[in-house]
Amino acid sequence: MASISLNFKPLTPSRWEDFEQLFGKLGACGGCWCMYWRLRNADFDEQKGDRNRAQMKSLVLKNSVPGILAYHKSQPVGWCAVGPRDDYIRFETSRILKPVDDRKVWSIVCLFIDKNYRRKGVSARLLKAAVEHAARRGATIIEGYPFEPKKKDMPDPFVWTGLASAYLEQDFVEVARRSPTRPIMRYFVKP
């Protein structure tokens, strides 16, 4: 497969419209706008759609840089949410994804790829760019929570944290597994 040319940029206020273009009117998956991990379940369900969009936009306008965008030429084609694990309140109640240890980690919690660019290696390259982004901001451990599905062909929207194979391709290693299909994987930044 010929590799498509991609470049990666942090989501900043000047790129908000690119994020909106990529996510579309419905906010990627069911009005999520990549707020799932940042909210408690009841709050997320209550504000799906426009309220999630407004909350994400508010984060971006405060220059929090909640992730990175992938571009093919000038078109946004992918998204990766990455930030300090403490930014994602949903982890507080997860039994499967509870902390492995007390080390400070950055978490990759979402990958969203334009449907025309799926299954072309964009996710793995986004993971690499996310690691570089986090490392530039002082992260020494980047953690991911991919799926390792039992079925070979799972619908793309159900693997929004990525596939384990993409993480392995980028030198992540499995550090825990509390569910047959959900490894916790880490990338250790070399000093």
Residue frames relative to the residue before (quaternion, step in Angstrom):
aa qw qx qy qz dx dy dz
M 1.0000 0.0000 0.0000 0.0000 0.00 0.00 0.00
A 0.3931 -0.7071 0.5371 0.2387 3.56 -0.85 0.95
S 0.4220 -0.7155 0.5050 0.2346 3.53 -0.91 0.96
I 0.3349 -0.7264 0.5574 0.2224 3.57 -0.90 0.88
S 0.5046 -0.6517 0.4784 0.3030 3.53 -1.10 0.69
L 0.0059 0.7970 -0.6013 0.0561 3.57 -0.81 1.09
N 0.0402 -0.7387 0.6651 0.1018 3.51 -1.30 0.39
F 0.3078 -0.7759 0.5414 0.1005 3.52 -1.20 0.69
K 0.0056 0.8012 -0.5966 0.0464 3.53 -0.97 0.92
P 0.5168 -0.6328 0.4675 0.3376 3.59 -1.05 0.67
L 0.4762 -0.6422 0.5142 0.3105 3.56 -1.17 0.61
T 0.0516 0.7806 -0.6117 0.1175 3.51 -0.40 1.35
P 0.7195 -0.4373 0.2856 0.4578 3.63 -1.18 0.22
S 0.6618 0.5169 -0.3202 0.4386 3.61 0.97 -0.74
R 0.7196 0.4096 -0.2454 0.5041 3.61 1.22 -0.32
W 0.3258 0.7760 -0.4900 0.2273 3.59 1.25 0.17
E 0.6623 0.5103 -0.3220 0.4442 3.61 0.88 -0.86
D 0.6045 0.5398 -0.3557 0.4654 3.61 1.11 -0.59
F 0.6289 0.5283 -0.3180 0.4736 3.57 1.03 -0.83
E 0.6569 0.5017 -0.3021 0.4749 3.59 0.94 -0.91
Q 0.6354 0.5288 -0.3298 0.4559 3.58 0.98 -0.81
L 0.6714 0.4970 -0.2959 0.4634 3.58 0.89 -0.93
F 0.7337 0.4406 -0.2427 0.4569 3.60 0.83 -0.96
G 0.3380 -0.7779 0.4726 0.2393 3.59 1.19 -0.43
K 0.7544 -0.4154 0.2758 0.4270 3.55 -1.34 0.09
L 0.7147 0.4557 -0.2598 0.4627 3.59 1.07 -0.69
G 0.4888 -0.6940 0.4290 0.3088 3.61 1.21 0.03
A 0.6820 -0.4673 0.2515 0.5032 3.56 0.99 0.93
C 0.8167 -0.1720 0.1554 0.5284 3.60 -0.27 -1.20
G 0.8619 -0.1697 0.0805 0.4709 3.55 -0.41 1.24
G 0.7118 -0.4708 0.2729 0.4442 3.60 0.95 0.77
C 0.3196 0.7923 -0.4692 0.2236 3.55 1.24 0.38
W 0.0256 -0.8246 0.5586 0.0852 3.58 0.82 -1.02
C 0.5717 -0.6365 0.3402 0.3903 3.55 1.19 0.72
M 0.4497 0.6778 -0.4574 0.3594 3.58 1.02 0.83
Y 0.3860 0.7646 -0.4598 0.2345 3.61 1.26 -0.20
W 0.7470 0.4147 -0.2324 0.4648 3.60 0.73 -1.03
R 0.6618 0.5357 -0.2965 0.4326 3.60 1.19 -0.43
L 0.7524 0.3591 -0.1778 0.5229 3.60 1.27 -0.25
R 0.5227 -0.5693 0.5187 0.3655 3.52 -1.27 0.40
N 0.6876 -0.5228 0.3094 0.3977 3.58 -1.13 0.63
A 0.6823 0.4871 -0.3042 0.4524 3.61 0.77 -0.97
D 0.6585 0.5023 -0.3131 0.4648 3.60 0.95 -0.83
F 0.6406 0.5237 -0.3269 0.4567 3.57 0.97 -0.84
D 0.6727 0.4994 -0.3027 0.4544 3.60 0.84 -0.96
E 0.6649 0.5262 -0.2987 0.4380 3.58 1.01 -0.82
Q 0.8182 0.2911 -0.1391 0.4759 3.59 0.94 -0.73
K 0.2181 0.7878 -0.5434 0.1910 3.60 1.15 0.50
G 0.7548 0.3722 -0.2801 0.4619 3.54 -1.09 0.73
D 0.8756 -0.0374 0.0306 0.4806 3.54 -0.98 -0.92
R 0.6580 0.5026 -0.3325 0.4515 3.60 0.96 -0.70
N 0.6214 0.5070 -0.3430 0.4890 3.59 1.06 -0.63
R 0.6282 0.5321 -0.3325 0.4601 3.58 0.97 -0.85
A 0.6735 0.4970 -0.2978 0.4590 3.58 0.88 -0.93
Q 0.6606 0.5017 -0.3162 0.4603 3.59 0.97 -0.78
M 0.6452 0.4919 -0.3282 0.4838 3.61 0.98 -0.77
K 0.6395 0.5218 -0.3357 0.4539 3.58 0.92 -0.82
S 0.6226 0.5423 -0.3316 0.4563 3.57 1.02 -0.77
L 0.6312 0.5239 -0.3242 0.4712 3.59 1.00 -0.82
V 0.6748 0.4973 -0.2906 0.4614 3.55 0.90 -0.96
L 0.6711 0.5066 -0.3030 0.4485 3.59 0.91 -0.86
K 0.6510 0.4774 -0.3096 0.5024 3.57 1.24 -0.40
N 0.4598 -0.7177 0.4080 0.3273 3.58 1.36 0.21
S 0.2935 0.7759 -0.5127 0.2215 3.59 0.98 0.75
V 0.2169 -0.8097 0.5092 0.1953 3.64 1.27 -0.39
P 0.0102 -0.8628 0.5047 -0.0269 3.60 0.40 1.24
G 0.8144 -0.0812 0.0406 0.5731 3.59 1.21 0.07
I 0.4564 -0.6743 0.5111 0.2755 3.51 -1.33 -0.23
L 0.3296 -0.7200 0.5841 0.1782 3.51 -1.26 0.61
A 0.2583 -0.7138 0.6267 0.1762 3.54 -1.20 0.64
Y 0.1248 -0.7894 0.5998 0.0395 3.54 -1.00 0.91
H 0.1498 -0.6975 0.6892 0.1267 3.51 -1.23 0.69
K 0.7671 -0.0627 -0.0574 0.6359 3.51 -0.35 1.36
S 0.7555 -0.3388 0.2241 0.5141 3.64 -0.56 -0.99
Q 0.5462 0.6313 -0.3846 0.3940 3.58 1.30 0.11
P 0.3798 -0.7016 0.5441 0.2597 3.62 -0.86 0.91
V 0.0451 -0.8371 0.5448 -0.0228 3.58 -0.70 1.10
G 0.8160 0.1058 -0.0602 0.5650 3.60 1.21 -0.18
W 0.1669 -0.7674 0.6162 0.0590 3.51 -1.32 0.52
C 0.0053 -0.7638 0.6453 0.0140 3.53 -1.15 0.70
A 0.2458 -0.7499 0.5992 0.1353 3.57 -0.73 1.10
V 0.1337 0.7764 -0.6008 0.1352 3.55 -0.77 1.08
G 0.2777 0.7423 -0.5741 0.2057 3.54 -0.97 0.91
P 0.7155 -0.4028 0.3115 0.4784 3.57 -1.25 0.03
R 0.5842 -0.6117 0.4089 0.3424 3.58 -0.94 0.91
D 0.6230 0.5711 -0.3373 0.4147 3.59 1.04 -0.74
D 0.5779 0.5928 -0.3738 0.4181 3.62 1.21 -0.35
Y 0.7240 0.4379 -0.2180 0.4864 3.58 1.20 -0.49
I 0.2857 -0.8206 0.4806 0.1181 3.53 0.00 1.40
R 0.5697 0.6302 -0.3755 0.3704 3.60 1.11 -0.65
F 0.5884 0.5902 -0.3721 0.4087 3.62 1.11 -0.55
E 0.5536 0.6513 -0.3870 0.3457 3.61 1.12 -0.59
T 0.7811 0.3222 -0.1671 0.5081 3.59 1.07 -0.63
S 0.5248 0.6528 -0.4088 0.3625 3.59 1.24 0.09
R 0.3164 -0.7372 0.5678 0.1843 3.56 -0.81 1.01
I 0.6867 0.4963 -0.2810 0.4507 3.57 0.97 -0.86
L 0.7941 0.2815 -0.1308 0.5225 3.58 0.99 -0.85
K 0.2560 0.7690 -0.5418 0.2225 3.58 1.12 0.59
P 0.6836 -0.5059 0.3112 0.4241 3.63 -1.14 0.45
V 0.4637 -0.6636 0.5233 0.2662 3.52 -1.13 0.77
D 0.7687 -0.0841 0.1087 0.6246 3.54 1.07 -0.86
D 0.6299 -0.5624 0.3735 0.3838 3.60 -1.21 -0.18
R 0.3987 0.7183 -0.4802 0.3074 3.61 1.21 0.32
K 0.4896 -0.6423 0.5044 0.3056 3.57 -1.15 0.68
V 0.0190 0.8007 -0.5971 0.0445 3.56 -0.77 1.03
W 0.3322 -0.6465 0.6348 0.2622 3.47 -1.39 0.31
S 0.2503 -0.7931 0.5449 0.1069 3.57 -1.04 0.79
I 0.2354 -0.6938 0.6622 0.1571 3.50 -1.20 0.75
V 0.0527 -0.8595 0.5080 -0.0196 3.57 -0.40 1.22
C 0.8168 0.1153 -0.0528 0.5628 3.60 1.15 -0.29
L 0.0389 -0.7345 0.6769 0.0292 3.49 -1.19 0.77
F 0.0275 0.7831 -0.6204 0.0342 3.56 -0.82 0.98
I 0.0712 -0.8092 0.5828 -0.0202 3.55 -0.66 1.16
D 0.5439 -0.5991 0.4821 0.3359 3.57 -1.00 0.87
K 0.5707 -0.6462 0.3796 0.3356 3.59 -0.85 0.96
N 0.6599 0.5103 -0.3173 0.4510 3.62 1.08 -0.56
Y 0.7255 0.4058 -0.2287 0.5067 3.59 1.26 -0.22
R 0.4440 0.6958 -0.4559 0.3330 3.59 1.24 0.13
R 0.8252 0.2195 -0.1958 0.4822 3.53 -1.27 0.63
K 0.5785 0.5565 -0.3816 0.4582 3.55 1.13 0.77
G 0.6462 -0.5577 0.3176 0.4130 3.59 1.22 0.39
V 0.3963 0.7361 -0.4730 0.2783 3.59 1.24 0.12
S 0.6302 0.5540 -0.3445 0.4210 3.62 0.93 -0.83
A 0.6724 0.4926 -0.3111 0.4565 3.60 0.80 -0.93
R 0.6758 0.4803 -0.2998 0.4719 3.58 0.96 -0.78
L 0.6019 0.5335 -0.3476 0.4820 3.58 1.14 -0.60
L 0.6222 0.5381 -0.3400 0.4558 3.58 1.01 -0.77
K 0.6427 0.5154 -0.3182 0.4690 3.57 0.95 -0.87
A 0.6701 0.4906 -0.2948 0.4727 3.58 0.92 -0.91
A 0.6296 0.5299 -0.3333 0.4602 3.61 1.05 -0.72
V 0.6236 0.5257 -0.3327 0.4733 3.59 1.01 -0.79
E 0.6687 0.4966 -0.3021 0.4636 3.59 0.88 -0.93
H 0.6289 0.5396 -0.3150 0.4627 3.58 1.02 -0.87
A 0.6933 0.4721 -0.2757 0.4695 3.59 0.83 -1.01
A 0.6490 0.5251 -0.3193 0.4484 3.59 0.94 -0.86
R 0.6323 0.5265 -0.3308 0.4620 3.61 1.02 -0.75
R 0.7180 0.4126 -0.2387 0.5072 3.57 1.19 -0.53
G 0.7007 -0.5264 0.2443 0.4151 3.56 1.22 0.47
A 0.4556 0.6805 -0.4657 0.3353 3.61 1.21 0.01
T 0.1950 -0.7730 0.5923 0.1163 3.55 -1.07 0.78
I 0.7528 0.1789 -0.1251 0.6210 3.58 1.28 -0.39
I 0.0763 -0.7645 0.6394 0.0314 3.55 -0.88 1.00
E 0.1643 -0.8153 0.5545 0.0273 3.53 -0.73 1.16
G 0.0845 -0.7856 0.6118 0.0371 3.55 -1.11 0.76
Y 0.2661 -0.7732 0.5685 0.0903 3.54 -1.24 0.61
P 0.0739 0.8618 -0.4989 0.0549 3.58 0.79 1.02
F 0.4723 -0.6045 0.5503 0.3295 3.48 -1.42 0.07
E 0.0766 -0.7204 0.6841 0.0848 3.50 -1.28 0.57
P 0.1386 -0.8674 0.4720 0.0749 3.55 0.45 1.27
K 0.5129 -0.6241 0.5002 0.3117 3.50 -1.24 0.63
K 0.6820 0.4114 -0.2643 0.5438 3.56 1.11 -0.74
K 0.5108 -0.6754 0.4416 0.2966 3.56 -0.96 0.86
D 0.8090 0.2314 -0.1050 0.5301 3.59 0.90 -0.83
M 0.0058 0.8064 -0.5867 0.0736 3.53 0.20 1.32
P 0.5467 -0.6088 0.4388 0.3714 3.65 -0.95 0.70
D 0.6104 -0.6191 0.3650 0.3329 3.57 -0.92 0.95
P 0.6684 0.5118 -0.3413 0.4182 3.65 0.82 -0.78
F 0.6486 0.5347 -0.3212 0.4362 3.61 1.19 -0.45
V 0.7124 0.3954 -0.2570 0.5198 3.59 1.23 -0.10
W 0.1695 0.8527 -0.4774 0.1277 3.55 1.02 0.85
T 0.6362 0.4451 -0.3696 0.5104 3.61 1.19 0.09
G 0.6186 -0.5688 0.3251 0.4338 3.58 1.30 0.15
L 0.4637 -0.6456 0.5325 0.2911 3.51 -1.37 0.16
A 0.6056 -0.5842 0.4017 0.3614 3.55 -1.07 0.74
S 0.6155 0.5728 -0.3531 0.4104 3.59 1.00 -0.75
A 0.6413 0.5107 -0.3302 0.4678 3.62 1.01 -0.72
Y 0.6436 0.5119 -0.3195 0.4709 3.59 1.01 -0.77
L 0.6464 0.5181 -0.3186 0.4607 3.58 0.95 -0.86
E 0.6160 0.5584 -0.3326 0.4450 3.57 1.05 -0.78
Q 0.7406 0.3767 -0.2084 0.5160 3.59 1.15 -0.61
D 0.5945 -0.6430 0.3240 0.3580 3.58 1.21 0.60
F 0.3318 0.6781 -0.5619 0.3381 3.56 1.04 0.76
V 0.1886 -0.7659 0.6026 0.1215 3.57 -1.18 0.57
E 0.4921 -0.6476 0.4926 0.3095 3.54 -1.10 0.69
V 0.1076 -0.8126 0.5716 0.0361 3.58 -0.87 0.99
A 0.7901 0.0043 -0.0103 0.6129 3.60 1.23 -0.28
R 0.0015 -0.7663 0.6424 0.0099 3.52 -1.33 0.45
R 0.0415 -0.8168 0.5750 -0.0247 3.54 -0.51 1.23
S 0.7205 0.2457 -0.1796 0.6231 3.52 1.39 0.13
P 0.5886 -0.6148 0.3817 0.3605 3.61 -0.94 0.77
T 0.7802 0.3501 -0.1727 0.4887 3.59 1.05 -0.71
R 0.7362 0.4148 -0.2204 0.4872 3.64 1.22 -0.05
P 0.0506 -0.7991 0.5989 0.0140 3.61 0.06 1.20
I 0.2886 -0.6716 0.6388 0.2400 3.53 -1.30 0.37
M 0.0677 -0.8245 0.5613 -0.0219 3.54 -0.64 1.16
R 0.1477 -0.7986 0.5802 0.0611 3.55 -1.12 0.72
Y 0.2018 -0.7016 0.6672 0.1481 3.44 -1.35 0.57
F 0.2022 -0.7825 0.5815 0.0934 3.56 -0.78 1.04
V 0.3570 -0.7469 0.5236 0.2013 3.56 -0.57 1.19
K 0.3810 -0.7234 0.5277 0.2301 3.55 -0.81 0.98
P 0.4855 -0.6818 0.4534 0.3064 3.62 -0.89 0.87
